[in-house]
Amino acid sequence: MLTTTNTATDHGENSYEQVYNNDNFEENKASFGHELIAGGAAFAGFKAFEDHQRKEGSSPRPLLPKPAH
Protein backbone atom coordinates (compact mmCIF):
# COMPACT_ATOMS: atom_id res chain seq x y z
CA MET A 1 0.00 0.00 0.00
CA LEU A 2 1.34 3.41 -0.96
CA THR A 3 1.23 5.98 1.78
CA THR A 4 1.31 9.67 1.07
CA THR A 5 2.12 12.53 3.31
CA ASN A 6 0.92 16.07 3.23
CA THR A 7 4.42 17.19 2.30
CA ALA A 8 3.78 16.93 -1.45
CA THR A 9 0.40 18.62 -1.13
CA ASP A 10 1.83 21.36 1.08
CA HIS A 11 4.67 21.91 -1.39
CA GLY A 12 2.19 22.20 -4.27
CA GLU A 13 -0.01 24.62 -2.38
CA ASN A 14 2.98 26.71 -1.34
CA SER A 15 4.21 26.83 -4.94
CA TYR A 16 0.76 27.88 -6.15
CA GLU A 17 0.55 30.63 -3.53
CA GLN A 18 4.02 31.85 -4.41
CA VAL A 19 3.19 32.13 -8.11
CA TYR A 20 -0.40 33.35 -8.17
CA ASN A 21 -1.04 35.13 -4.89
CA ASN A 22 1.77 37.61 -4.75
CA ASP A 23 2.16 41.32 -5.36
CA ASN A 24 4.26 40.80 -8.52
CA PHE A 25 1.75 38.64 -10.42
CA GLU A 26 1.28 41.24 -13.17
CA GLU A 27 5.05 41.39 -13.70
CA ASN A 28 5.24 37.60 -14.15
CA LYS A 29 2.62 37.39 -16.90
CA ALA A 30 3.75 36.53 -20.42
CA SER A 31 3.82 39.43 -22.83
CA PHE A 32 2.24 39.35 -26.26
CA GLY A 33 5.71 39.49 -27.82
CA HIS A 34 6.83 36.36 -25.98
CA GLU A 35 3.67 34.51 -26.98
CA LEU A 36 4.11 35.61 -30.60
CA ILE A 37 7.71 34.36 -30.67
CA ALA A 38 6.67 31.05 -29.07
CA GLY A 39 3.89 30.60 -31.62
CA GLY A 40 6.28 31.32 -34.50
CA ALA A 41 8.83 28.85 -33.12
CA ALA A 42 6.16 26.16 -32.77
CA PHE A 43 4.95 26.76 -36.33
CA ALA A 44 8.50 26.62 -37.72
CA GLY A 45 9.24 23.42 -35.81
CA PHE A 46 6.10 21.69 -37.01
CA LYS A 47 6.74 22.82 -40.59
CA ALA A 48 10.27 21.41 -40.42
CA PHE A 49 8.81 18.13 -39.14
CA GLU A 50 6.34 18.03 -42.04
CA ASP A 51 9.12 18.76 -44.53
CA HIS A 52 11.14 15.89 -43.04
CA GLN A 53 8.13 13.55 -43.37
CA ARG A 54 7.70 14.53 -47.02
CA LYS A 55 11.41 13.92 -47.65
CA GLU A 56 11.04 10.43 -46.16
CA GLY A 57 8.05 9.71 -48.40
CA SER A 58 5.33 9.97 -45.76
CA SER A 59 2.25 12.13 -46.22
CA PRO A 60 1.91 14.44 -43.20
CA ARG A 61 -1.36 15.88 -41.99
CA PRO A 62 -1.55 19.39 -43.51
CA LEU A 63 -0.53 22.26 -41.26
CA LEU A 64 -1.79 24.95 -43.59
CA PRO A 65 -5.28 24.96 -45.10
CA LYS A 66 -5.62 24.02 -48.74
CA PRO A 67 -5.96 27.05 -51.01
CA ALA A 68 -9.48 27.86 -52.19
CA HIS A 69 -10.14 27.38 -55.89
PDB file of N, CA, C and O in Angstrom:
ATOM      1  N   MET A   1       0.843  -1.181   0.000  1.00  0.00           N
ATOM      2  CA  MET A   1       0.000   0.000   0.000  1.00  0.00           C
ATOM      3  C   MET A   1       0.890   1.246   0.000  1.00  0.00           C
ATOM      4  O   MET A   1       1.852   1.331   0.763  1.00  0.00           O
ATOM      5  N   LEU A   2       0.564   2.186  -0.843  1.00  0.00           N
ATOM      6  CA  LEU A   2       1.337   3.406  -0.961  1.00  0.00           C
ATOM      7  C   LEU A   2       0.788   4.432   0.021  1.00  0.00           C
ATOM      8  O   LEU A   2      -0.407   4.726   0.028  1.00  0.00           O
ATOM      9  N   THR A   3       1.663   4.961   0.836  1.00  0.00           N
ATOM     10  CA  THR A   3       1.225   5.983   1.780  1.00  0.00           C
ATOM     11  C   THR A   3       1.733   7.326   1.304  1.00  0.00           C
ATOM     12  O   THR A   3       2.856   7.439   0.812  1.00  0.00           O
ATOM     13  N   THR A   4       0.917   8.324   1.449  1.00  0.00           N
ATOM     14  CA  THR A   4       1.313   9.670   1.066  1.00  0.00           C
ATOM     15  C   THR A   4       1.286  10.558   2.293  1.00  0.00           C
ATOM     16  O   THR A   4       0.543  10.327   3.247  1.00  0.00           O
ATOM     17  N   THR A   5       2.099  11.552   2.235  1.00  0.00           N
ATOM     18  CA  THR A   5       2.117  12.530   3.314  1.00  0.00           C
ATOM     19  C   THR A   5       1.617  13.850   2.774  1.00  0.00           C
ATOM     20  O   THR A   5       1.461  14.023   1.565  1.00  0.00           O
ATOM     21  N   ASN A   6       1.377  14.741   3.639  1.00  0.00           N
ATOM     22  CA  ASN A   6       0.920  16.069   3.233  1.00  0.00           C
ATOM     23  C   ASN A   6       2.060  16.922   2.703  1.00  0.00           C
ATOM     24  O   ASN A   6       1.835  18.048   2.259  1.00  0.00           O
ATOM     25  N   THR A   7       3.266  16.407   2.743  1.00  0.00           N
ATOM     26  CA  THR A   7       4.415  17.194   2.295  1.00  0.00           C
ATOM     27  C   THR A   7       4.285  17.572   0.828  1.00  0.00           C
ATOM     28  O   THR A   7       4.521  18.727   0.474  1.00  0.00           O
ATOM     29  N   ALA A   8       3.917  16.635  -0.030  1.00  0.00           N
ATOM     30  CA  ALA A   8       3.775  16.933  -1.453  1.00  0.00           C
ATOM     31  C   ALA A   8       2.639  17.919  -1.679  1.00  0.00           C
ATOM     32  O   ALA A   8       2.772  18.849  -2.474  1.00  0.00           O
ATOM     33  N   THR A   9       1.531  17.721  -0.989  1.00  0.00           N
ATOM     34  CA  THR A   9       0.401  18.623  -1.127  1.00  0.00           C
ATOM     35  C   THR A   9       0.762  20.015  -0.626  1.00  0.00           C
ATOM     36  O   THR A   9       0.452  21.017  -1.271  1.00  0.00           O
ATOM     37  N   ASP A  10       1.415  20.070   0.520  1.00  0.00           N
ATOM     38  CA  ASP A  10       1.827  21.360   1.075  1.00  0.00           C
ATOM     39  C   ASP A  10       2.783  22.075   0.129  1.00  0.00           C
ATOM     40  O   ASP A  10       2.689  23.286  -0.065  1.00  0.00           O
ATOM     41  N   HIS A  11       3.706  21.312  -0.458  1.00  0.00           N
ATOM     42  CA  HIS A  11       4.668  21.911  -1.389  1.00  0.00           C
ATOM     43  C   HIS A  11       3.938  22.482  -2.603  1.00  0.00           C
ATOM     44  O   HIS A  11       4.248  23.584  -3.056  1.00  0.00           O
ATOM     45  N   GLY A  12       2.964  21.731  -3.129  1.00  0.00           N
ATOM     46  CA  GLY A  12       2.192  22.202  -4.273  1.00  0.00           C
ATOM     47  C   GLY A  12       1.390  23.447  -3.940  1.00  0.00           C
ATOM     48  O   GLY A  12       1.338  24.391  -4.729  1.00  0.00           O
ATOM     49  N   GLU A  13       0.775  23.449  -2.788  1.00  0.00           N
ATOM     50  CA  GLU A  13      -0.013  24.619  -2.379  1.00  0.00           C
ATOM     51  C   GLU A  13       0.895  25.827  -2.158  1.00  0.00           C
ATOM     52  O   GLU A  13       0.549  26.946  -2.538  1.00  0.00           O
ATOM     53  N   ASN A  14       2.039  25.603  -1.553  1.00  0.00           N
ATOM     54  CA  ASN A  14       2.984  26.710  -1.341  1.00  0.00           C
ATOM     55  C   ASN A  14       3.474  27.264  -2.671  1.00  0.00           C
ATOM     56  O   ASN A  14       3.604  28.477  -2.831  1.00  0.00           O
ATOM     57  N   SER A  15       3.746  26.379  -3.623  1.00  0.00           N
ATOM     58  CA  SER A  15       4.206  26.830  -4.940  1.00  0.00           C
ATOM     59  C   SER A  15       3.116  27.643  -5.636  1.00  0.00           C
ATOM     60  O   SER A  15       3.393  28.679  -6.240  1.00  0.00           O
ATOM     61  N   TYR A  16       1.877  27.164  -5.544  1.00  0.00           N
ATOM     62  CA  TYR A  16       0.759  27.885  -6.151  1.00  0.00           C
ATOM     63  C   TYR A  16       0.624  29.279  -5.537  1.00  0.00           C
ATOM     64  O   TYR A  16       0.492  30.273  -6.251  1.00  0.00           O
ATOM     65  N   GLU A  17       0.659  29.336  -4.226  1.00  0.00           N
ATOM     66  CA  GLU A  17       0.546  30.627  -3.533  1.00  0.00           C
ATOM     67  C   GLU A  17       1.676  31.569  -3.944  1.00  0.00           C
ATOM     68  O   GLU A  17       1.459  32.764  -4.142  1.00  0.00           O
ATOM     69  N   GLN A  18       2.862  31.029  -4.066  1.00  0.00           N
ATOM     70  CA  GLN A  18       4.023  31.848  -4.411  1.00  0.00           C
ATOM     71  C   GLN A  18       3.887  32.427  -5.816  1.00  0.00           C
ATOM     72  O   GLN A  18       4.304  33.560  -6.060  1.00  0.00           O
ATOM     73  N   VAL A  19       3.311  31.666  -6.736  1.00  0.00           N
ATOM     74  CA  VAL A  19       3.193  32.129  -8.114  1.00  0.00           C
ATOM     75  C   VAL A  19       1.998  33.050  -8.314  1.00  0.00           C
ATOM     76  O   VAL A  19       2.132  34.120  -8.907  1.00  0.00           O
ATOM     77  N   TYR A  20       0.825  32.638  -7.821  1.00  0.00           N
ATOM     78  CA  TYR A  20      -0.401  33.347  -8.174  1.00  0.00           C
ATOM     79  C   TYR A  20      -0.875  34.371  -7.147  1.00  0.00           C
ATOM     80  O   TYR A  20      -1.560  35.325  -7.515  1.00  0.00           O
ATOM     81  N   ASN A  21      -0.542  34.206  -5.907  1.00  0.00           N
ATOM     82  CA  ASN A  21      -1.036  35.130  -4.889  1.00  0.00           C
ATOM     83  C   ASN A  21       0.104  35.961  -4.327  1.00  0.00           C
ATOM     84  O   ASN A  21       0.408  35.909  -3.135  1.00  0.00           O
ATOM     85  N   ASN A  22       0.720  36.720  -5.202  1.00  0.00           N
ATOM     86  CA  ASN A  22       1.775  37.615  -4.750  1.00  0.00           C
ATOM     87  C   ASN A  22       1.564  38.999  -5.347  1.00  0.00           C
ATOM     88  O   ASN A  22       0.713  39.182  -6.217  1.00  0.00           O
ATOM     89  N   ASP A  23       2.315  39.942  -4.894  1.00  0.00           N
ATOM     90  CA  ASP A  23       2.158  41.321  -5.361  1.00  0.00           C
ATOM     91  C   ASP A  23       2.737  41.539  -6.747  1.00  0.00           C
ATOM     92  O   ASP A  23       2.408  42.534  -7.393  1.00  0.00           O
ATOM     93  N   ASN A  24       3.593  40.633  -7.230  1.00  0.00           N
ATOM     94  CA  ASN A  24       4.260  40.803  -8.520  1.00  0.00           C
ATOM     95  C   ASN A  24       3.627  39.963  -9.619  1.00  0.00           C
ATOM     96  O   ASN A  24       4.267  39.710 -10.640  1.00  0.00           O
ATOM     97  N   PHE A  25       2.382  39.523  -9.436  1.00  0.00           N
ATOM     98  CA  PHE A  25       1.755  38.637 -10.422  1.00  0.00           C
ATOM     99  C   PHE A  25       1.702  39.291 -11.797  1.00  0.00           C
ATOM    100  O   PHE A  25       1.969  38.622 -12.795  1.00  0.00           O
ATOM    101  N   GLU A  26       1.371  40.563 -11.878  1.00  0.00           N
ATOM    102  CA  GLU A  26       1.280  41.238 -13.171  1.00  0.00           C
ATOM    103  C   GLU A  26       2.636  41.274 -13.869  1.00  0.00           C
ATOM    104  O   GLU A  26       2.698  41.212 -15.097  1.00  0.00           O
ATOM    105  N   GLU A  27       3.718  41.372 -13.106  1.00  0.00           N
ATOM    106  CA  GLU A  27       5.052  41.395 -13.696  1.00  0.00           C
ATOM    107  C   GLU A  27       5.439  40.032 -14.252  1.00  0.00           C
ATOM    108  O   GLU A  27       6.270  39.959 -15.157  1.00  0.00           O
ATOM    109  N   ASN A  28       4.860  38.952 -13.736  1.00  0.00           N
ATOM    110  CA  ASN A  28       5.235  37.605 -14.146  1.00  0.00           C
ATOM    111  C   ASN A  28       4.405  37.082 -15.314  1.00  0.00           C
ATOM    112  O   ASN A  28       4.655  35.975 -15.790  1.00  0.00           O
ATOM    113  N   LYS A  29       3.436  37.839 -15.783  1.00  0.00           N
ATOM    114  CA  LYS A  29       2.617  37.393 -16.901  1.00  0.00           C
ATOM    115  C   LYS A  29       3.420  37.438 -18.195  1.00  0.00           C
ATOM    116  O   LYS A  29       4.319  38.265 -18.350  1.00  0.00           O
ATOM    117  N   ALA A  30       3.089  36.545 -19.121  1.00  0.00           N
ATOM    118  CA  ALA A  30       3.752  36.534 -20.424  1.00  0.00           C
ATOM    119  C   ALA A  30       3.294  37.747 -21.226  1.00  0.00           C
ATOM    120  O   ALA A  30       2.136  38.155 -21.145  1.00  0.00           O
ATOM    121  N   SER A  31       4.189  38.303 -21.978  1.00  0.00           N
ATOM    122  CA  SER A  31       3.824  39.430 -22.826  1.00  0.00           C
ATOM    123  C   SER A  31       3.380  38.909 -24.188  1.00  0.00           C
ATOM    124  O   SER A  31       3.662  37.766 -24.546  1.00  0.00           O
ATOM    125  N   PHE A  32       2.695  39.740 -24.929  1.00  0.00           N
ATOM    126  CA  PHE A  32       2.243  39.352 -26.258  1.00  0.00           C
ATOM    127  C   PHE A  32       3.429  39.013 -27.149  1.00  0.00           C
ATOM    128  O   PHE A  32       3.351  38.090 -27.960  1.00  0.00           O
ATOM    129  N   GLY A  33       4.521  39.747 -27.006  1.00  0.00           N
ATOM    130  CA  GLY A  33       5.710  39.488 -27.816  1.00  0.00           C
ATOM    131  C   GLY A  33       6.277  38.099 -27.570  1.00  0.00           C
ATOM    132  O   GLY A  33       6.668  37.405 -28.509  1.00  0.00           O
ATOM    133  N   HIS A  34       6.319  37.696 -26.306  1.00  0.00           N
ATOM    134  CA  HIS A  34       6.828  36.360 -25.981  1.00  0.00           C
ATOM    135  C   HIS A  34       5.911  35.280 -26.558  1.00  0.00           C
ATOM    136  O   HIS A  34       6.384  34.272 -27.083  1.00  0.00           O
ATOM    137  N   GLU A  35       4.606  35.495 -26.456  1.00  0.00           N
ATOM    138  CA  GLU A  35       3.670  34.514 -26.981  1.00  0.00           C
ATOM    139  C   GLU A  35       3.755  34.443 -28.500  1.00  0.00           C
ATOM    140  O   GLU A  35       3.626  33.362 -29.076  1.00  0.00           O
ATOM    141  N   LEU A  36       3.967  35.570 -29.148  1.00  0.00           N
ATOM    142  CA  LEU A  36       4.107  35.605 -30.600  1.00  0.00           C
ATOM    143  C   LEU A  36       5.358  34.848 -31.041  1.00  0.00           C
ATOM    144  O   LEU A  36       5.313  34.078 -32.001  1.00  0.00           O
ATOM    145  N   ILE A  37       6.463  35.064 -30.348  1.00  0.00           N
ATOM    146  CA  ILE A  37       7.706  34.356 -30.665  1.00  0.00           C
ATOM    147  C   ILE A  37       7.540  32.852 -30.448  1.00  0.00           C
ATOM    148  O   ILE A  37       7.993  32.052 -31.267  1.00  0.00           O
ATOM    149  N   ALA A  38       6.898  32.469 -29.355  1.00  0.00           N
ATOM    150  CA  ALA A  38       6.673  31.051 -29.071  1.00  0.00           C
ATOM    151  C   ALA A  38       5.789  30.412 -30.141  1.00  0.00           C
ATOM    152  O   ALA A  38       6.044  29.284 -30.563  1.00  0.00           O
ATOM    153  N   GLY A  39       4.767  31.117 -30.574  1.00  0.00           N
ATOM    154  CA  GLY A  39       3.894  30.600 -31.624  1.00  0.00           C
ATOM    155  C   GLY A  39       4.640  30.434 -32.940  1.00  0.00           C
ATOM    156  O   GLY A  39       4.459  29.438 -33.641  1.00  0.00           O
ATOM    157  N   GLY A  40       5.474  31.405 -33.272  1.00  0.00           N
ATOM    158  CA  GLY A  40       6.275  31.318 -34.500  1.00  0.00           C
ATOM    159  C   GLY A  40       7.256  30.159 -34.445  1.00  0.00           C
ATOM    160  O   GLY A  40       7.450  29.455 -35.436  1.00  0.00           O
ATOM    161  N   ALA A  41       7.879  29.959 -33.281  1.00  0.00           N
ATOM    162  CA  ALA A  41       8.825  28.852 -33.125  1.00  0.00           C
ATOM    163  C   ALA A  41       8.110  27.509 -33.245  1.00  0.00           C
ATOM    164  O   ALA A  41       8.639  26.579 -33.854  1.00  0.00           O
ATOM    165  N   ALA A  42       6.928  27.401 -32.677  1.00  0.00           N
ATOM    166  CA  ALA A  42       6.162  26.157 -32.768  1.00  0.00           C
ATOM    167  C   ALA A  42       5.766  25.878 -34.221  1.00  0.00           C
ATOM    168  O   ALA A  42       5.857  24.743 -34.689  1.00  0.00           O
ATOM    169  N   PHE A  43       5.330  26.911 -34.922  1.00  0.00           N
ATOM    170  CA  PHE A  43       4.953  26.758 -36.334  1.00  0.00           C
ATOM    171  C   PHE A  43       6.150  26.313 -37.160  1.00  0.00           C
ATOM    172  O   PHE A  43       6.041  25.388 -37.965  1.00  0.00           O
ATOM    173  N   ALA A  44       7.294  26.966 -36.966  1.00  0.00           N
ATOM    174  CA  ALA A  44       8.499  26.616 -37.722  1.00  0.00           C
ATOM    175  C   ALA A  44       8.937  25.181 -37.429  1.00  0.00           C
ATOM    176  O   ALA A  44       9.341  24.454 -38.337  1.00  0.00           O
ATOM    177  N   GLY A  45       8.858  24.782 -36.174  1.00  0.00           N
ATOM    178  CA  GLY A  45       9.239  23.418 -35.811  1.00  0.00           C
ATOM    179  C   GLY A  45       8.330  22.383 -36.443  1.00  0.00           C
ATOM    180  O   GLY A  45       8.799  21.359 -36.940  1.00  0.00           O
ATOM    181  N   PHE A  46       7.040  22.642 -36.428  1.00  0.00           N
ATOM    182  CA  PHE A  46       6.104  21.689 -37.010  1.00  0.00           C
ATOM    183  C   PHE A  46       6.262  21.637 -38.522  1.00  0.00           C
ATOM    184  O   PHE A  46       6.156  20.567 -39.123  1.00  0.00           O
ATOM    185  N   LYS A  47       6.517  22.789 -39.142  1.00  0.00           N
ATOM    186  CA  LYS A  47       6.740  22.823 -40.595  1.00  0.00           C
ATOM    187  C   LYS A  47       7.990  22.041 -40.953  1.00  0.00           C
ATOM    188  O   LYS A  47       7.994  21.313 -41.945  1.00  0.00           O
ATOM    189  N   ALA A  48       9.047  22.174 -40.171  1.00  0.00           N
ATOM    190  CA  ALA A  48      10.274  21.406 -40.419  1.00  0.00           C
ATOM    191  C   ALA A  48      10.002  19.910 -40.282  1.00  0.00           C
ATOM    192  O   ALA A  48      10.535  19.109 -41.051  1.00  0.00           O
ATOM    193  N   PHE A  49       9.180  19.532 -39.312  1.00  0.00           N
ATOM    194  CA  PHE A  49       8.811  18.127 -39.136  1.00  0.00           C
ATOM    195  C   PHE A  49       8.039  17.620 -40.352  1.00  0.00           C
ATOM    196  O   PHE A  49       8.303  16.521 -40.840  1.00  0.00           O
ATOM    197  N   GLU A  50       7.087  18.414 -40.842  1.00  0.00           N
ATOM    198  CA  GLU A  50       6.337  18.026 -42.042  1.00  0.00           C
ATOM    199  C   GLU A  50       7.254  17.887 -43.244  1.00  0.00           C
ATOM    200  O   GLU A  50       7.125  16.939 -44.018  1.00  0.00           O
ATOM    201  N   ASP A  51       8.184  18.829 -43.409  1.00  0.00           N
ATOM    202  CA  ASP A  51       9.122  18.757 -44.529  1.00  0.00           C
ATOM    203  C   ASP A  51       9.961  17.487 -44.435  1.00  0.00           C
ATOM    204  O   ASP A  51      10.227  16.849 -45.454  1.00  0.00           O
ATOM    205  N   HIS A  52      10.375  17.118 -43.249  1.00  0.00           N
ATOM    206  CA  HIS A  52      11.138  15.888 -43.040  1.00  0.00           C
ATOM    207  C   HIS A  52      10.294  14.669 -43.414  1.00  0.00           C
ATOM    208  O   HIS A  52      10.795  13.740 -44.047  1.00  0.00           O
ATOM    209  N   GLN A  53       9.011  14.668 -43.023  1.00  0.00           N
ATOM    210  CA  GLN A  53       8.132  13.548 -43.371  1.00  0.00           C
ATOM    211  C   GLN A  53       7.982  13.429 -44.886  1.00  0.00           C
ATOM    212  O   GLN A  53       8.008  12.325 -45.431  1.00  0.00           O
ATOM    213  N   ARG A  54       7.827  14.556 -45.559  1.00  0.00           N
ATOM    214  CA  ARG A  54       7.704  14.529 -47.023  1.00  0.00           C
ATOM    215  C   ARG A  54       8.972  13.973 -47.653  1.00  0.00           C
ATOM    216  O   ARG A  54       8.907  13.185 -48.597  1.00  0.00           O
ATOM    217  N   LYS A  55      10.120  14.381 -47.133  1.00  0.00           N
ATOM    218  CA  LYS A  55      11.408  13.916 -47.653  1.00  0.00           C
ATOM    219  C   LYS A  55      11.539  12.400 -47.493  1.00  0.00           C
ATOM    220  O   LYS A  55      12.135  11.733 -48.339  1.00  0.00           O
ATOM    221  N   GLU A  56      10.983  11.862 -46.414  1.00  0.00           N
ATOM    222  CA  GLU A  56      11.042  10.429 -46.155  1.00  0.00           C
ATOM    223  C   GLU A  56       9.963   9.658 -46.911  1.00  0.00           C
ATOM    224  O   GLU A  56       9.936   8.429 -46.860  1.00  0.00           O
ATOM    225  N   GLY A  57       9.075  10.364 -47.612  1.00  0.00           N
ATOM    226  CA  GLY A  57       8.047   9.707 -48.398  1.00  0.00           C
ATOM    227  C   GLY A  57       6.711   9.551 -47.704  1.00  0.00           C
ATOM    228  O   GLY A  57       5.790   8.962 -48.269  1.00  0.00           O
ATOM    229  N   SER A  58       6.587  10.061 -46.501  1.00  0.00           N
ATOM    230  CA  SER A  58       5.334   9.974 -45.761  1.00  0.00           C
ATOM    231  C   SER A  58       4.464  11.176 -46.112  1.00  0.00           C
ATOM    232  O   SER A  58       4.973  12.218 -46.524  1.00  0.00           O
ATOM    233  N   SER A  59       3.171  11.030 -45.951  1.00  0.00           N
ATOM    234  CA  SER A  59       2.248  12.135 -46.223  1.00  0.00           C
ATOM    235  C   SER A  59       1.770  12.711 -44.896  1.00  0.00           C
ATOM    236  O   SER A  59       0.908  12.121 -44.244  1.00  0.00           O
ATOM    237  N   PRO A  60       2.313  13.849 -44.487  1.00  0.00           N
ATOM    238  CA  PRO A  60       1.908  14.435 -43.200  1.00  0.00           C
ATOM    239  C   PRO A  60       0.520  15.044 -43.266  1.00  0.00           C
ATOM    240  O   PRO A  60       0.018  15.387 -44.337  1.00  0.00           O
ATOM    241  N   ARG A  61      -0.087  15.171 -42.093  1.00  0.00           N
ATOM    242  CA  ARG A  61      -1.361  15.877 -41.989  1.00  0.00           C
ATOM    243  C   ARG A  61      -1.079  17.346 -42.292  1.00  0.00           C
ATOM    244  O   ARG A  61      -0.113  17.888 -41.754  1.00  0.00           O
ATOM    245  N   PRO A  62      -1.867  18.008 -43.120  1.00  0.00           N
ATOM    246  CA  PRO A  62      -1.551  19.389 -43.509  1.00  0.00           C
ATOM    247  C   PRO A  62      -1.612  20.372 -42.337  1.00  0.00           C
ATOM    248  O   PRO A  62      -2.545  20.364 -41.534  1.00  0.00           O
ATOM    249  N   LEU A  63      -0.588  21.211 -42.272  1.00  0.00           N
ATOM    250  CA  LEU A  63      -0.526  22.260 -41.261  1.00  0.00           C
ATOM    251  C   LEU A  63      -1.291  23.494 -41.746  1.00  0.00           C
ATOM    252  O   LEU A  63      -2.003  24.145 -40.980  1.00  0.00           O
ATOM    253  N   LEU A  64      -1.129  23.793 -43.017  1.00  0.00           N
ATOM    254  CA  LEU A  64      -1.790  24.949 -43.589  1.00  0.00           C
ATOM    255  C   LEU A  64      -3.049  24.502 -44.346  1.00  0.00           C
ATOM    256  O   LEU A  64      -3.079  23.408 -44.909  1.00  0.00           O
ATOM    257  N   PRO A  65      -4.073  25.338 -44.357  1.00  0.00           N
ATOM    258  CA  PRO A  65      -5.282  24.958 -45.097  1.00  0.00           C
ATOM    259  C   PRO A  65      -5.003  24.919 -46.603  1.00  0.00           C
ATOM    260  O   PRO A  65      -4.132  25.626 -47.109  1.00  0.00           O
ATOM    261  N   LYS A  66      -5.761  24.081 -47.298  1.00  0.00           N
ATOM    262  CA  LYS A  66      -5.621  24.016 -48.741  1.00  0.00           C
ATOM    263  C   LYS A  66      -6.139  25.316 -49.347  1.00  0.00           C
ATOM    264  O   LYS A  66      -7.128  25.870 -48.867  1.00  0.00           O
ATOM    265  N   PRO A  67      -5.482  25.806 -50.397  1.00  0.00           N
ATOM    266  CA  PRO A  67      -5.958  27.049 -51.007  1.00  0.00           C
ATOM    267  C   PRO A  67      -7.330  26.857 -51.665  1.00  0.00           C
ATOM    268  O   PRO A  67      -7.627  25.801 -52.224  1.00  0.00           O
ATOM    269  N   ALA A  68      -8.152  27.905 -51.584  1.00  0.00           N
ATOM    270  CA  ALA A  68      -9.483  27.857 -52.189  1.00  0.00           C
ATOM    271  C   ALA A  68      -9.346  28.010 -53.704  1.00  0.00           C
ATOM    272  O   ALA A  68      -8.497  28.756 -54.192  1.00  0.00           O
ATOM    273  N   HIS A  69     -10.185  27.301 -54.425  1.00  0.00           N
ATOM    274  CA  HIS A  69     -10.141  27.376 -55.890  1.00  0.00           C
ATOM    275  C   HIS A  69     -11.175  28.330 -56.393  1.00  0.00           C
ATOM    276  O   HIS A  69     -11.295  28.530 -57.601  1.00  0.00           O
TER     277      HIS A  69
END
